[in-house]
Amino acid sequence: MYFTNPKAAEVFAEYLARHEQERALTRDLPRGQFGERRDEFLLPVGADVGNFLRALAIGRKPERILELGTSYGYSTLFLADAAKACGAKLVTVDVDAAKQDYARRMLERAGLAEAVEFRCGDALDIVAADESEFGLVLLDIWKNLYLPCFEAVYPKLAEEGLIVSDNMIMPESAREAVRAYREAVRAKVDLQTVLLPLGSGIELTIKWSEGNPKL
Ligand SMILES: C[S@@+](CC[C@H](N)C(=O)[O-])C[C@H]1O[C@@H](n2cnc3c(N)ncnc32)[C@H](O)[C@@H]1O
């Protein structure tokens, strides 16, 4: 069981069923066609990463959480559950209005929409326009945007704030963008970071200036 709240559990069961159907469909799709049709699919972080995110959020108790890449709301469900539990506000961003509308409806049904602010538009513009700090960030948009999004988010990361980035190991097609991202993270002296083999591979990064001998 992933959600104790029965309405959230019901919504999550729908995500799981849809993901199973999509896996069966995409197994046989040629790679080019998968790329053309990627907006049809959930492309979720998966339940292990979802649970990990929720645990991090509940442990860290951030005032604000940022999700870059709402998609259809699978990862949003875990983050919103945590946000509600610890009184945080979740800001979730996607450029695709139809996907975000779907996510909003699912979160409403789960009884979690009040914890979420849905912002539709380009992640870089939205992060640049936001004036407050974030205590937890999920980075899960198209992989060529990881580096510019990281540079935009970095100045807005709270002290002891966390960034979780998905797809560090899989898919292979993201490897080059991921390498550039991980190098940029490691170049910042006030960040501590580690690659974890969870789901498709995540990078867990914490901003830690106080007591850091490099500073
Ligand atoms: C891998 S999916 C996110 C999956 C989601 N986090 C989950 O686990 O359910 C990536 C999302 O990034 C969004 N995206 C791509 N480019 C974007 C941009 N420039 N600004 C905001 N969102 C963007 C896509 O529309 C897509 O829904």
The ligand as a Tripos MOL2 file, in Angstrom:
@<TRIPOS>MOLECULE
LIG
   27    29     1     0     0
SMALL
NO_CHARGES

@<TRIPOS>ATOM
      1 C1          9.2840   12.8440  -17.5830 C.3       1 LIG1
      2 S1          7.8700   13.8620  -17.6610 S.3       1 LIG1
      3 C2          7.5300   14.1590  -15.9330 C.3       1 LIG1
      4 C3          7.0020   12.9500  -15.2190 C.3       1 LIG1
      5 C4          6.4810   13.2330  -13.8250 C.3       1 LIG1
      6 N1          7.4410   13.8970  -12.9930 N.3       1 LIG1
      7 C5          6.0310   11.9450  -13.1600 C.2       1 LIG1
      8 O1          6.8600   11.2770  -12.5190 O.co2     1 LIG1
      9 O2          4.8660   11.6100  -13.2770 O.co2     1 LIG1
     10 C6          8.5750   15.3610  -18.2050 C.3       1 LIG1
     11 C7          7.6060   16.5320  -18.3400 C.3       1 LIG1
     12 O3          8.3520   17.7370  -18.5670 O.3       1 LIG1
     13 C8          7.5340   18.6110  -19.2850 C.3       1 LIG1
     14 N2          8.3510   19.6710  -19.9000 N.ar      1 LIG1
     15 C9          9.1640   19.5400  -20.9670 C.ar      1 LIG1
     16 N3          9.7400   20.7130  -21.2490 N.ar      1 LIG1
     17 C10         9.2870   21.6230  -20.3510 C.ar      1 LIG1
     18 C11         9.5230   23.0070  -20.1150 C.ar      1 LIG1
     19 N4         10.3410   23.7090  -20.8870 N.pl3     1 LIG1
     20 N5          8.8950   23.5920  -19.0820 N.ar      1 LIG1
     21 C12         8.0530   22.8940  -18.2900 C.ar      1 LIG1
     22 N6          7.7920   21.5780  -18.4660 N.ar      1 LIG1
     23 C13         8.3950   20.9410  -19.4750 C.ar      1 LIG1
     24 C14         6.8500   17.7060  -20.3210 C.3       1 LIG1
     25 O4          5.6650   18.2880  -20.8180 O.3       1 LIG1
     26 C15         6.6320   16.4250  -19.5100 C.3       1 LIG1
     27 O5          5.2980   16.3540  -19.0330 O.3       1 LIG1
@<TRIPOS>BOND
     1     1     2 1
     2     2     3 1
     3     2    10 1
     4     3     4 1
     5     4     5 1
     6     5     6 1
     7     5     7 1
     8     7     8 2
     9     7     9 1
    10    10    11 1
    11    11    12 1
    12    11    26 1
    13    12    13 1
    14    13    14 1
    15    13    24 1
    16    14    15 ar
    17    14    23 ar
    18    15    16 ar
    19    16    17 ar
    20    17    18 ar
    21    17    23 ar
    22    18    19 1
    23    18    20 ar
    24    20    21 ar
    25    21    22 ar
    26    22    23 ar
    27    24    25 1
    28    24    26 1
    29    26    27 1
@<TRIPOS>SUBSTRUCTURE
     1 LIG1         1 GROUP 0 **** ****
